[in-house]
Amino acid sequence: MKQRVILQIGEHELSVSHPDKLLWPESGITKLAYVQTLAQLAPFMLPHSEGRYLTTIRYPEGIAGETSFYQKNCPQPAPPFVRTAKDGSINYVVLDSLPTLVWLGSLYSLEFHVSCERIGDPLPDRWILDIDPSLEVEPRLMEAADEVLTLLESLGLQAVAKTSGATGAQIVMPIERGPTYEQLRAFGKFVSEYLAAQRPELFTVARLKKDRGTLIYLDYLQHHPGRTLAAPYTPRARPGAPVSTPLTREEVKRDVKPADFHLANVPQRLSAVGDLIAQCKPQPLGRVLQSLSKL
């Protein structure tokens, strides 16, 4: 068994220890295969993580190990190519380069979660609604996503559904700059409460889990400064190595499953369809908010 391999990434050399260690044992994904796949995901993941505070979840023994932990502060020692940004007492990694991504993967970072806010920018560049099932396996997940997308379309807005890679999904809508986070939260409240009223057998806005039953929680509060969401194209430390993946509207209507998109097939998918979020032009949410305020 090899104890170490050296990867050449541009002008940087990166040493990867224990390259044969299984990180997703049931899928046969080794540490070396993992960091190589991260390199394929990088062109699509980095635009959604650069300029944001990064939190990783590290699994030193892979997903079957007993130990995992959240990492907010930049691991030390860090290579010189790693950029950081301080927020209070925490010195976060800024995930903005291929070497940084591969280095984090070599440290057993299996999940990448980014801040909702951009560093030093008071205005949001996107609106996100978190769709959070109460059931571990929710057969109505795509139905829920379709309901949100349909409502947005009725308001003249286009958005993209993405799997979280775990049990839920998010609706991501790039927006024209202007609205504040508080205005986005108010819009999320409107969307969520409207849908919960229209489909009370499907949706809830109850914040306490004990009050949700089997309903799908529309969490409009999560997209706010100081909070994080799973980055587009992040792997997840779950069996099958699922990846948080943006979906076409046709895929939503076809009722695809989060487990359909994983480390073994997402790189090829991205080569074929590209980044669906990047293809969604910024939406005129400010004008919609003005119209809604007159109702």
KOLKE-888567 format. One record per residue (C-alpha): residue number from 1; residue in three letters; chain; x, y, z. Coordinates in Angstrom, 2 decimals, padded with zeros to 5 digits. Example, Ala and Ser with C-alpha at 12.3 -4.5 7.8 and 13.67 -1.06 7.14 Angstrom:
<nodes>
+-----+---------+--------+---------+---------+---------+
: num : residuo : cadena :    east :   north :      up :
+-----+---------+--------+---------+---------+---------+
:   1 :     ALA :      A :  012.30 : -004.50 :  007.80 :
:   2 :     SER :      A :  013.67 : -001.06 :  007.14 :
+-----+---------+--------+---------+---------+---------+
</nodes>
This chain:
<nodes>
+-----+---------+--------+---------+---------+---------+
: num : residuo : cadena :    east :   north :      up :
+-----+---------+--------+---------+---------+---------+
:   1 :     MET :      A :  000.00 :  000.00 :  000.00 :
:   2 :     LYS :      A :  001.36 :  003.39 : -000.98 :
:   3 :     GLN :      A :  001.98 :  005.70 :  001.96 :
:   4 :     ARG :      A :  002.20 :  008.93 : -000.01 :
:   5 :     VAL :      A :  001.84 :  010.35 : -003.52 :
:   6 :     ILE :      A :  002.86 :  013.76 : -004.82 :
:   7 :     LEU :      A :  000.38 :  015.67 : -006.97 :
:   8 :     GLN :      A :  001.55 :  018.48 : -009.24 :
:   9 :     ILE :      A : -001.10 :  021.22 : -009.37 :
:  10 :     GLY :      A :  000.16 :  024.00 : -011.59 :
:  11 :     GLU :      A :  003.28 :  025.33 : -009.88 :
:  12 :     HIS :      A :  002.39 :  023.68 : -006.59 :
:  13 :     GLU :      A :  003.27 :  020.21 : -005.32 :
:  14 :     LEU :      A :  000.90 :  018.61 : -002.84 :
:  15 :     SER :      A :  001.68 :  015.53 : -000.82 :
:  16 :     VAL :      A : -001.25 :  013.16 : -000.26 :
:  17 :     SER :      A : -000.72 :  010.63 :  002.51 :
:  18 :     HIS :      A : -002.47 :  007.25 :  002.66 :
:  19 :     PRO :      A : -003.80 :  007.52 : -000.92 :
:  20 :     ASP :      A : -005.36 :  004.03 : -000.77 :
:  21 :     LYS :      A : -007.43 :  004.70 :  002.36 :
:  22 :     LEU :      A : -011.13 :  004.09 :  001.68 :
:  23 :     LEU :      A : -013.23 :  007.16 :  002.44 :
:  24 :     TRP :      A : -016.55 :  005.81 :  001.10 :
:  25 :     PRO :      A : -015.96 :  002.07 :  001.62 :
:  26 :     GLU :      A : -019.21 :  000.83 :  000.06 :
:  27 :     SER :      A : -018.45 :  002.85 : -003.10 :
:  28 :     GLY :      A : -014.76 :  001.92 : -003.19 :
:  29 :     ILE :      A : -013.69 :  005.57 : -003.21 :
:  30 :     THR :      A : -010.13 :  006.01 : -001.99 :
:  31 :     LYS :      A : -008.54 :  009.19 : -000.75 :
:  32 :     LEU :      A : -006.56 :  009.61 : -003.97 :
:  33 :     ALA :      A : -009.63 :  009.03 : -006.14 :
:  34 :     TYR :      A : -011.50 :  011.55 : -004.00 :
:  35 :     VAL :      A : -009.02 :  014.39 : -004.39 :
:  36 :     GLN :      A : -008.78 :  013.66 : -008.11 :
:  37 :     THR :      A : -012.55 :  013.94 : -008.40 :
:  38 :     LEU :      A : -012.49 :  017.18 : -006.40 :
:  39 :     ALA :      A : -010.13 :  018.54 : -009.05 :
:  40 :     GLN :      A : -012.76 :  017.75 : -011.68 :
:  41 :     LEU :      A : -015.47 :  019.49 : -009.63 :
:  42 :     ALA :      A : -013.33 :  022.54 : -008.93 :
:  43 :     PRO :      A : -014.26 :  024.68 : -011.98 :
:  44 :     PHE :      A : -017.92 :  024.39 : -010.98 :
:  45 :     MET :      A : -017.60 :  024.51 : -007.19 :
:  46 :     LEU :      A : -015.13 :  027.37 : -006.80 :
:  47 :     PRO :      A : -017.35 :  030.14 : -008.25 :
:  48 :     HIS :      A : -019.88 :  029.37 : -005.51 :
:  49 :     SER :      A : -017.33 :  029.32 : -002.68 :
:  50 :     GLU :      A : -014.82 :  032.05 : -003.51 :
:  51 :     GLY :      A : -015.39 :  035.23 : -001.54 :
:  52 :     ARG :      A : -017.29 :  033.39 :  001.20 :
:  53 :     TYR :      A : -016.37 :  031.99 :  004.61 :
:  54 :     LEU :      A : -015.82 :  028.23 :  004.45 :
:  55 :     THR :      A : -016.74 :  025.56 :  006.97 :
:  56 :     THR :      A : -015.68 :  021.99 :  006.27 :
:  57 :     ILE :      A : -016.59 :  018.70 :  007.92 :
:  58 :     ARG :      A : -013.60 :  016.40 :  008.25 :
:  59 :     TYR :      A : -013.70 :  012.60 :  008.53 :
:  60 :     PRO :      A : -010.16 :  011.35 :  009.28 :
:  61 :     GLU :      A : -011.21 :  007.70 :  008.93 :
:  62 :     GLY :      A : -013.75 :  008.17 :  006.16 :
:  63 :     ILE :      A : -017.52 :  008.12 :  006.56 :
:  64 :     ALA :      A : -017.43 :  004.81 :  008.41 :
:  65 :     GLY :      A : -015.09 :  006.14 :  011.09 :
:  66 :     GLU :      A : -016.14 :  007.13 :  014.56 :
:  67 :     THR :      A : -014.62 :  010.61 :  014.40 :
:  68 :     SER :      A : -015.77 :  013.66 :  012.47 :
:  69 :     PHE :      A : -015.63 :  017.35 :  013.26 :
:  70 :     TYR :      A : -016.47 :  020.77 :  011.89 :
:  71 :     GLN :      A : -013.52 :  022.93 :  010.91 :
:  72 :     LYS :      A : -013.99 :  026.69 :  010.79 :
:  73 :     ASN :      A : -010.50 :  027.96 :  011.57 :
:  74 :     CYS :      A : -007.91 :  027.35 :  008.88 :
:  75 :     PRO :      A : -005.98 :  024.13 :  009.60 :
:  76 :     GLN :      A : -002.33 :  024.65 :  010.51 :
:  77 :     PRO :      A :  000.20 :  024.59 :  009.05 :
:  78 :     ALA :      A : -001.35 :  025.90 :  005.85 :
:  79 :     PRO :      A :  000.46 :  026.10 :  002.49 :
:  80 :     PRO :      A :  001.26 :  029.62 :  001.26 :
:  81 :     PHE :      A : -001.34 :  029.42 : -001.51 :
:  82 :     VAL :      A : -004.22 :  029.21 :  001.01 :
:  83 :     ARG :      A : -006.08 :  032.50 :  001.48 :
:  84 :     THR :      A : -007.94 :  033.25 :  004.69 :
:  85 :     ALA :      A : -010.37 :  035.85 :  006.01 :
:  86 :     LYS :      A : -011.12 :  036.72 :  009.63 :
:  87 :     ASP :      A : -014.60 :  037.10 :  011.04 :
:  88 :     GLY :      A : -014.46 :  037.83 :  014.73 :
:  89 :     SER :      A : -012.07 :  035.35 :  016.32 :
:  90 :     ILE :      A : -012.26 :  032.84 :  013.46 :
:  91 :     ASN :      A : -009.76 :  032.77 :  010.62 :
:  92 :     TYR :      A : -011.68 :  031.06 :  007.82 :
:  93 :     VAL :      A : -010.30 :  029.46 :  004.70 :
:  94 :     VAL :      A : -011.45 :  031.17 :  001.51 :
:  95 :     LEU :      A : -011.97 :  028.39 : -001.02 :
:  96 :     ASP :      A : -010.90 :  030.13 : -004.21 :
:  97 :     SER :      A : -008.35 :  027.89 : -005.90 :
:  98 :     LEU :      A : -007.82 :  024.34 : -007.09 :
:  99 :     PRO :      A : -004.75 :  023.77 : -004.85 :
: 100 :     THR :      A : -006.74 :  024.90 : -001.80 :
: 101 :     LEU :      A : -009.60 :  022.53 : -002.63 :
: 102 :     VAL :      A : -007.30 :  019.56 : -003.15 :
: 103 :     TRP :      A : -005.36 :  020.39 :  000.02 :
: 104 :     LEU :      A : -008.58 :  020.42 :  002.03 :
: 105 :     GLY :      A : -009.59 :  017.11 :  000.45 :
: 106 :     SER :      A : -006.23 :  015.66 :  001.47 :
: 107 :     LEU :      A : -007.12 :  016.62 :  005.06 :
: 108 :     TYR :      A : -010.27 :  014.47 :  004.82 :
: 109 :     SER :      A : -012.65 :  017.40 :  004.31 :
: 110 :     LEU :      A : -015.61 :  015.54 :  002.84 :
: 111 :     GLU :      A : -018.16 :  018.36 :  002.99 :
: 112 :     PHE :      A : -017.91 :  022.05 :  002.10 :
: 113 :     HIS :      A : -020.39 :  024.56 :  003.51 :
: 114 :     VAL :      A : -020.17 :  028.25 :  002.64 :
: 115 :     SER :      A : -021.50 :  031.40 :  004.24 :
: 116 :     CYS :      A : -024.65 :  032.90 :  002.83 :
: 117 :     GLU :      A : -022.97 :  036.31 :  002.71 :
: 118 :     ARG :      A : -020.03 :  037.33 :  000.57 :
: 119 :     ILE :      A : -017.06 :  038.64 :  002.53 :
: 120 :     GLY :      A : -017.25 :  042.41 :  002.92 :
: 121 :     ASP :      A : -020.44 :  042.71 :  000.82 :
: 122 :     PRO :      A : -023.59 :  043.89 :  002.63 :
: 123 :     LEU :      A : -025.93 :  042.98 : -000.24 :
: 124 :     PRO :      A : -026.87 :  039.44 : -001.30 :
: 125 :     ASP :      A : -026.28 :  038.17 : -004.83 :
: 126 :     ARG :      A : -028.78 :  035.33 : -004.56 :
: 127 :     TRP :      A : -031.93 :  034.23 : -002.76 :
: 128 :     ILE :      A : -032.05 :  030.71 : -001.35 :
: 129 :     LEU :      A : -034.92 :  028.77 :  000.17 :
: 130 :     ASP :      A : -034.03 :  025.65 :  002.13 :
: 131 :     ILE :      A : -036.44 :  022.73 :  001.70 :
: 132 :     ASP :      A : -036.02 :  020.57 :  004.79 :
: 133 :     PRO :      A : -037.95 :  017.27 :  004.98 :
: 134 :     SER :      A : -038.99 :  015.83 :  008.30 :
: 135 :     LEU :      A : -038.58 :  012.30 :  006.92 :
: 136 :     GLU :      A : -035.16 :  010.77 :  006.28 :
: 137 :     VAL :      A : -036.44 :  009.59 :  002.89 :
: 138 :     GLU :      A : -039.00 :  012.03 :  001.51 :
: 139 :     PRO :      A : -040.77 :  010.83 : -001.68 :
: 140 :     ARG :      A : -042.41 :  014.26 : -002.14 :
: 141 :     LEU :      A : -039.14 :  016.23 : -002.24 :
: 142 :     MET :      A : -039.23 :  017.05 : -005.96 :
: 143 :     GLU :      A : -042.95 :  017.81 : -005.76 :
: 144 :     ALA :      A : -042.09 :  020.36 : -003.08 :
: 145 :     ALA :      A : -039.32 :  021.88 : -005.20 :
: 146 :     ASP :      A : -041.65 :  022.07 : -008.20 :
: 147 :     GLU :      A : -044.28 :  023.90 : -006.16 :
: 148 :     VAL :      A : -041.75 :  026.57 : -005.16 :
: 149 :     LEU :      A : -040.46 :  026.95 : -008.73 :
: 150 :     THR :      A : -044.01 :  027.23 : -010.07 :
: 151 :     LEU :      A : -044.85 :  029.99 : -007.60 :
: 152 :     LEU :      A : -041.69 :  031.89 : -008.51 :
: 153 :     GLU :      A : -042.53 :  031.55 : -012.20 :
: 154 :     SER :      A : -045.97 :  033.03 : -011.54 :
: 155 :     LEU :      A : -044.11 :  036.08 : -010.21 :
: 156 :     GLY :      A : -041.94 :  036.26 : -013.32 :
: 157 :     LEU :      A : -038.87 :  034.78 : -011.62 :
: 158 :     GLN :      A : -036.61 :  031.91 : -012.66 :
: 159 :     ALA :      A : -034.64 :  029.79 : -010.18 :
: 160 :     VAL :      A : -032.80 :  026.47 : -009.95 :
: 161 :     ALA :      A : -033.52 :  023.58 : -007.61 :
: 162 :     LYS :      A : -030.51 :  021.71 : -006.27 :
: 163 :     THR :      A : -030.26 :  018.65 : -004.12 :
: 164 :     SER :      A : -028.54 :  019.24 : -000.80 :
: 165 :     GLY :      A : -026.81 :  015.90 : -001.26 :
: 166 :     ALA :      A : -028.42 :  014.77 :  001.99 :
: 167 :     THR :      A : -032.19 :  014.56 :  002.53 :
: 168 :     GLY :      A : -033.31 :  017.97 :  001.35 :
: 169 :     ALA :      A : -033.03 :  020.52 : -001.43 :
: 170 :     GLN :      A : -032.59 :  024.22 : -001.96 :
: 171 :     ILE :      A : -034.04 :  026.67 : -004.43 :
: 172 :     VAL :      A : -031.28 :  029.02 : -005.64 :
: 173 :     MET :      A : -032.09 :  032.25 : -007.46 :
: 174 :     PRO :      A : -029.33 :  034.62 : -008.55 :
: 175 :     ILE :      A : -030.63 :  038.17 : -008.18 :
: 176 :     GLU :      A : -029.84 :  041.65 : -009.40 :
: 177 :     ARG :      A : -028.12 :  043.61 : -006.64 :
: 178 :     GLY :      A : -030.32 :  045.88 : -004.56 :
: 179 :     PRO :      A : -032.53 :  044.02 : -002.08 :
: 180 :     THR :      A : -031.18 :  043.56 :  001.44 :
: 181 :     TYR :      A : -031.00 :  040.32 :  003.40 :
: 182 :     GLU :      A : -033.98 :  041.47 :  005.46 :
: 183 :     GLN :      A : -036.01 :  042.02 :  002.30 :
: 184 :     LEU :      A : -034.99 :  038.57 :  001.07 :
: 185 :     ARG :      A : -036.06 :  037.07 :  004.38 :
: 186 :     ALA :      A : -039.43 :  038.83 :  004.10 :
: 187 :     PHE :      A : -039.83 :  037.48 :  000.55 :
: 188 :     GLY :      A : -038.95 :  033.99 :  001.77 :
: 189 :     LYS :      A : -041.54 :  034.34 :  004.52 :
: 190 :     PHE :      A : -044.16 :  035.33 :  001.96 :
: 191 :     VAL :      A : -043.33 :  032.40 : -000.33 :
: 192 :     SER :      A : -043.21 :  029.89 :  002.52 :
: 193 :     GLU :      A : -046.40 :  031.00 :  004.27 :
: 194 :     TYR :      A : -048.29 :  031.17 :  000.98 :
: 195 :     LEU :      A : -047.29 :  027.63 :  000.04 :
: 196 :     ALA :      A : -048.00 :  026.31 :  003.55 :
: 197 :     ALA :      A : -051.49 :  027.81 :  003.30 :
: 198 :     GLN :      A : -052.07 :  026.43 : -000.20 :
: 199 :     ARG :      A : -050.64 :  022.97 :  000.51 :
: 200 :     PRO :      A : -051.04 :  022.36 :  004.26 :
: 201 :     GLU :      A : -050.73 :  018.60 :  003.70 :
: 202 :     LEU :      A : -047.24 :  019.11 :  002.25 :
: 203 :     PHE :      A : -045.59 :  022.19 :  003.77 :
: 204 :     THR :      A : -045.01 :  023.75 :  007.15 :
: 205 :     VAL :      A : -043.27 :  026.85 :  008.48 :
: 206 :     ALA :      A : -043.17 :  025.49 :  012.05 :
: 207 :     ARG :      A : -039.70 :  026.16 :  013.41 :
: 208 :     LEU :      A : -039.76 :  023.42 :  016.07 :
: 209 :     LYS :      A : -039.25 :  019.90 :  014.75 :
: 210 :     LYS :      A : -041.80 :  018.51 :  017.18 :
: 211 :     ASP :      A : -044.47 :  020.64 :  015.49 :
: 212 :     ARG :      A : -043.74 :  019.51 :  011.92 :
: 213 :     GLY :      A : -044.91 :  015.93 :  011.94 :
: 214 :     THR :      A : -044.13 :  014.50 :  008.50 :
: 215 :     LEU :      A : -044.43 :  017.85 :  006.72 :
: 216 :     ILE :      A : -041.68 :  019.51 :  004.69 :
: 217 :     TYR :      A : -040.27 :  022.58 :  006.40 :
: 218 :     LEU :      A : -039.68 :  025.65 :  004.26 :
: 219 :     ASP :      A : -036.77 :  027.30 :  006.03 :
: 220 :     TYR :      A : -036.61 :  030.90 :  004.81 :
: 221 :     LEU :      A : -034.53 :  031.86 :  007.87 :
: 222 :     GLN :      A : -031.40 :  029.89 :  006.95 :
: 223 :     HIS :      A : -030.27 :  032.19 :  004.14 :
: 224 :     HIS :      A : -028.88 :  035.04 :  006.21 :
: 225 :     PRO :      A : -025.47 :  036.45 :  007.18 :
: 226 :     GLY :      A : -023.72 :  034.28 :  009.76 :
: 227 :     ARG :      A : -025.32 :  031.08 :  008.52 :
: 228 :     THR :      A : -024.09 :  028.46 :  006.07 :
: 229 :     LEU :      A : -025.54 :  026.16 :  003.43 :
: 230 :     ALA :      A : -024.07 :  023.21 :  001.57 :
: 231 :     ALA :      A : -022.11 :  024.60 : -001.37 :
: 232 :     PRO :      A : -023.23 :  023.58 : -004.85 :
: 233 :     TYR :      A : -021.27 :  020.49 : -005.91 :
: 234 :     THR :      A : -020.05 :  019.63 : -002.42 :
: 235 :     PRO :      A : -019.83 :  015.91 : -001.72 :
: 236 :     ARG :      A : -021.67 :  014.68 :  001.36 :
: 237 :     ALA :      A : -020.40 :  012.17 :  003.90 :
: 238 :     ARG :      A : -023.23 :  009.71 :  003.32 :
: 239 :     PRO :      A : -023.38 :  006.24 :  001.76 :
: 240 :     GLY :      A : -023.17 :  006.41 : -002.01 :
: 241 :     ALA :      A : -021.04 :  009.60 : -001.98 :
: 242 :     PRO :      A : -023.89 :  011.94 : -003.03 :
: 243 :     VAL :      A : -023.10 :  015.40 : -004.38 :
: 244 :     SER :      A : -025.20 :  018.55 : -004.00 :
: 245 :     THR :      A : -026.35 :  018.99 : -007.59 :
: 246 :     PRO :      A : -028.38 :  021.65 : -009.43 :
: 247 :     LEU :      A : -031.23 :  020.19 : -011.46 :
: 248 :     THR :      A : -033.03 :  021.03 : -014.67 :
: 249 :     ARG :      A : -036.74 :  021.70 : -014.41 :
: 250 :     GLU :      A : -037.36 :  018.52 : -016.39 :
: 251 :     GLU :      A : -035.41 :  016.52 : -013.81 :
: 252 :     VAL :      A : -037.48 :  018.03 : -011.01 :
: 253 :     LYS :      A : -040.68 :  017.03 : -012.80 :
: 254 :     ARG :      A : -039.23 :  013.58 : -013.45 :
: 255 :     ASP :      A : -038.89 :  013.14 : -009.68 :
: 256 :     VAL :      A : -035.17 :  012.40 : -009.54 :
: 257 :     LYS :      A : -033.65 :  011.42 : -006.20 :
: 258 :     PRO :      A : -030.72 :  013.09 : -004.39 :
: 259 :     ALA :      A : -028.88 :  009.76 : -004.40 :
: 260 :     ASP :      A : -028.94 :  009.77 : -008.22 :
: 261 :     PHE :      A : -026.10 :  012.31 : -008.25 :
: 262 :     HIS :      A : -022.79 :  011.23 : -006.75 :
: 263 :     LEU :      A : -019.01 :  011.42 : -007.08 :
: 264 :     ALA :      A : -018.95 :  008.71 : -009.73 :
: 265 :     ASN :      A : -021.26 :  010.47 : -012.20 :
: 266 :     VAL :      A : -021.45 :  014.20 : -011.44 :
: 267 :     PRO :      A : -018.16 :  015.18 : -013.16 :
: 268 :     GLN :      A : -019.39 :  013.63 : -016.42 :
: 269 :     ARG :      A : -022.77 :  015.30 : -015.96 :
: 270 :     LEU :      A : -021.14 :  018.70 : -015.52 :
: 271 :     SER :      A : -019.12 :  018.22 : -018.69 :
: 272 :     ALA :      A : -022.43 :  017.71 : -020.51 :
: 273 :     VAL :      A : -024.79 :  020.26 : -018.91 :
: 274 :     GLY :      A : -022.46 :  022.75 : -017.18 :
: 275 :     ASP :      A : -023.36 :  024.79 : -014.12 :
: 276 :     LEU :      A : -027.13 :  025.34 : -014.18 :
: 277 :     ILE :      A : -026.95 :  028.03 : -011.51 :
: 278 :     ALA :      A : -024.42 :  030.04 : -013.52 :
: 279 :     GLN :      A : -026.73 :  029.72 : -016.54 :
: 280 :     CYS :      A : -029.61 :  031.35 : -014.62 :
: 281 :     LYS :      A : -029.28 :  035.10 : -015.16 :
: 282 :     PRO :      A : -029.74 :  037.41 : -012.15 :
: 283 :     GLN :      A : -033.44 :  037.93 : -011.53 :
: 284 :     PRO :      A : -035.22 :  041.29 : -010.97 :
: 285 :     LEU :      A : -036.36 :  040.48 : -007.46 :
: 286 :     GLY :      A : -036.27 :  044.16 : -006.46 :
: 287 :     ARG :      A : -038.96 :  044.99 : -008.99 :
: 288 :     VAL :      A : -041.07 :  042.04 : -007.84 :
: 289 :     LEU :      A : -040.77 :  043.19 : -004.23 :
: 290 :     GLN :      A : -041.96 :  046.65 : -005.23 :
: 291 :     SER :      A : -044.97 :  045.15 : -007.00 :
: 292 :     LEU :      A : -045.82 :  042.93 : -004.04 :
: 293 :     SER :      A : -045.61 :  045.89 : -001.65 :
: 294 :     LYS :      A : -048.43 :  047.58 : -003.60 :
: 295 :     LEU :      A : -050.82 :  044.65 : -003.19 :
+-----+---------+--------+---------+---------+---------+
</nodes>
